[in-house]
Amino acid sequence: MSIILDHQLREQLHHISPEFPITYFHDEIVDLATREGPVHWHPEFEIVTAQTGVLDYQVGEEHILLNAGDSIFVNTNVLHSIQQISGKDADPMPGIVFLGTLIAPEGSVIHQKYIQKIAGCDELPYVVFRQGEHEEISQTIQQIYRLLQDSLPLYELRIQSALISVFDYLNDHFHELPRMKISRVQMNTQIRVQKMLSYIYEHYSENISLADIASAANISRSEAGRCFSMCLQKTPVDFLIHYRLQKAHCLLGDTTLTLQEIIQSCGFHSVNYFIRQFRLHYGYTPGALRGLGK
């Protein structure tokens, strides 16, 4: 399942059904340039597992390393991204995204007491389940993956039961789970970054400036730089170039498009500049990419 983002950074999960709001994904890293996904967020909970390599999972400002067998639970509406940083082959990276309503309706006591308690905790953007330390939860997560893959009889009931076990653990250990103390300044910074990222994702193909990006969050250019540096370790302009290159990398697989068409659609205006930046970023030229069929 490819990641598609709308202008609000919400991941569009076309296969998630309101009747059974959960979707299973795997092998997403295979098609990602440098095995790196875009920064995004969505109103669903997310659970992802490292299978073979080491994954760098960024949640908010934090970078969490997942080794083979480790899983991460990501809370709702939290900025996050993924990159595989070691391993010869692309990690299968199985995962699920799901709404809390799969466990209980929003107006129910169960949802209000046990689902919203987790979703509403700003100091709990993620929880890591380490291999060997959380065996029962790790096995439960693997069971969910198998059930979604095979769709055996009663799989819906068994998936719901397994997710209840996960939230049983989260609620039972709620006061023991590691917290991130998020200040008002940090919260405001992340909100501003969301607004600026949203602008970049919607207007990257246009001739936009640092001032344009900053104005999306009603802040100065220097404050925009500070916010991006804190959350993403890049300047706004560097992030814009990086995102344009990601989009171009995907489009280069479409041989019906000329290089000039791809360059223009991704916001570049100079062929030489694009090729130079592409080679600097990926280590090979756009022409080599097409020749190798990457």
N, C-alpha and C positions, 0 to 999 in steps of 0.2 A: 504494500500500500504506500504510494508516494505521498509525501507531505505537501499539501497545498495550503497556502496561507491567504486569508482575505485581508483587507486593508486595516483590520483591527488586531492583526496578529493572531486571531483565533485560527486554530488548525481546523480545516474543514474535513470532518470525518464522514465521508459520503456513505459508508457502510454501517454507521451506527443507527440502530433502529429505536424509535421511541417505545416500541413494545418490549424490546429486550436490549437496553442501551449499553452495549459493550461491544468492542471490536478487538480482534486479535491481529497483530502485525509481526512481521519478521523479515529479515534480509533487506531492511531499508538501507543499511550502510553500503551495500553492494553498488548502488547507483549514485552515491554521493561523492562528489569531488573531494579528494583528500580525506574521505571517510568522515566528513563533518556536516552536520545538519544545521539548518537555520535556527536562529533564536525565535521562539514562538511561545504561545500560551493557549490554554483552552479551559473551558469550564468543567471538564471531566477530570477525575483522578487518573493517575497513570502509574503503572508498574512495569518496569523493564529489568531484564536480567542479562548480565554478561555471560556468554557461553564459553568463548575460547580465548578472546583477547583481553586487553585492558581498555576500559572506556573512561573517558574524562567527561563526567556529567556535570554541567554547570547549571546550578539552580540559584537564581538571583545573582548574588555576587560570589557565591561559594563554588569551588571546584571539588568534586568528589570523585575519587578513583574507585572504579569497580573492577575487581579481579574476577576471573572465571568462577561462576557459581554465586556471585554476589547479586543481589537485587536491590532496587531502589523504588520507594513509594514516593511519588511527587504529588503534592497537594494541588488543589484546584486554583486556576487563575494565577499561576506562578510562572514567571519567565524562566525558560530552561532551554538547553541545547545539548547536543551530544557529539563527541568525536572519539573515534577509536585511535588510541595512541600507540598501541603495540599489537603484535600478532601478524603473522604472514598473510593470512586470508581474512576477508571481511567477516567480522563476527555476526552470526545469525541474529543476535540481539532480539529475542522474542519479547513481546510486551503486550500490554492491554491498556486501553483507555475505557473508562466506564463512568456512568453517572451514579450518584448515591441512591437515586430512585430505583435502581436495580435491586437494592436491598430492602428498601421500604419507601412508601410514598412520602412526598415532602411534608404533608400535613400530619403525618403520624407521629406518635410519641417516640418511636424508635429512631426515626430520621432526626427529629429535633434534639434528642438526648445523645445519640451516639454517632450520627453521620455529620450533622452540622457542628458538633463539638470539635471534630477534627478539621472540617473544611473552614471553620471560622477562626482557627488558631493561627494568627499571623506569625507567631514564633515557631511554627512547625511546618516550614515549607517542604520538608522531605524527611523520610526515615530510611535508613539503610539496613538491610538484612544481610549480614555477612555469612558466607558459607562457613559452616562449622559452628557458628554461634547461634543461629536461628534455624535449626534443622527443620523443626515442625512447620514454620512459616514457609521456608524454602520449598519443602515438599508440597505444601498447599498451593503455592504459586505455580509449580510445575504441573500439578494436577489440573489447574485452570487452563493452562496452555494446551494440555492434551485433550481436555474436554472440548475446547473450542476448535481444535484441529479436526477431531474425529466426529463431532456432532452425534455421539451415540445416544440411545434412548435415555431420557431423563436428564440430559446434559444441562438443561436450563436450571433445574432444581439443584443439581449438584454444584453448578457454578455459583449460584446464589448462596448455597450453604458454605462453600469455600470462602467466598468474599466476606460472609458473616464472621468466619473464623479469623480472617485478617483484621477486621474491625474490632472483633472481640479482643484481640491482642493489643491493638492500638489504644483502645479505651482502658483495658485492664492495666496497661503500663504507661498510661498517659502522663503521669507525673514524673516518671523515670526517663522518658524519652528526651534525648538531647535537644535543647532549644537554641534558637538564634535570637539574640536580643536585637530587635530592629527598632532603631530610633525613628522619630518623626522625620528627621532629615533624610534617613535612608529610604523611608517609605515615599517621601516626596520625590527623591531622586529616581526611584524605580518607576513611579508614575510618569515622570517627565520622559524617561527613556522609552517607556511604552509609547507615548505619544509621538516621539521623534522617530522611533522605529516604524510605527504605523505609517508615518508620512513617507519615509524612505521606501517602504515596500509598495506603496501606492504610486509613487512618482519617480522611481529609480530610472525609468526610461527617458525622463525629461531632463532639461538642463537646470538642475537645482544647485543651490549654493549652501554654504554653511549657515548663512543668515536665514535661508528658507527652512532648513532643518530646525534651527533654534526657535524660529517663530511658531512652529507647530506646537511647541510647549510653552510659548509666551515667555521665553527667557533669552538672555544675552548669548552671544556666540561663545564667550569664555565660560559661562555657566554650562552651556551645552557640552563643551569639551570636558569639563569637570565631571559631569554626569556620566558621559560615555566612558571616560577613563576609569571611574569607580566601578561601573557595572560590567563593562565589556572589555576593558583594557585596550581600547582602540579610540582613536579620535573619530568624530562623526564622519569626516571625509574619508578616512581610511576604511571605516565600516561600509560606507556607500560604495567605494571601489571594490571592496571584498565581495559585497552582495552582487554587484553587477557582474563580476567575474564568475561567481557561482551560477548565475542565470545563463551567462554565455556558455559556460562549460556544458550545461544541460542541452542547450540549443545546438551545439556543434555536432551532436549525434544525428540531427535532422539534415540529411544531405540535400533536401529540397531547398534549403535556405542557403543563400550565398553568405560568405564571410561579411561582406558589407552590410547585408540585411541584419545579420545577427548583431554586429557592432552597433548599428543605429538603434535597434530595438532594445539594447541594454544600456543605452545612454552614453556610449562612447562616440566621439566625433573625429578621432584620428586613428587610422589603422595602425600606424607605427606605435603610437602610445599604447593602444590596446594590446598589440603583440608583445611589447616590452613588459607591460604589467602582467600579462598572462604567463609569460615565461618566468618572470621573477617569482610569481606566486606558486605555479605548479611545477616548474622545472622542465617544461617542454613547450613547444609552440602549438598554437591552434591547429596548424597544418599537420603536425605530428600526431595530434589527438585523433584527427579524422583518418589519418593513414593507418593508425593502430586499431581503429574501431573501438576506442575506449568509451 
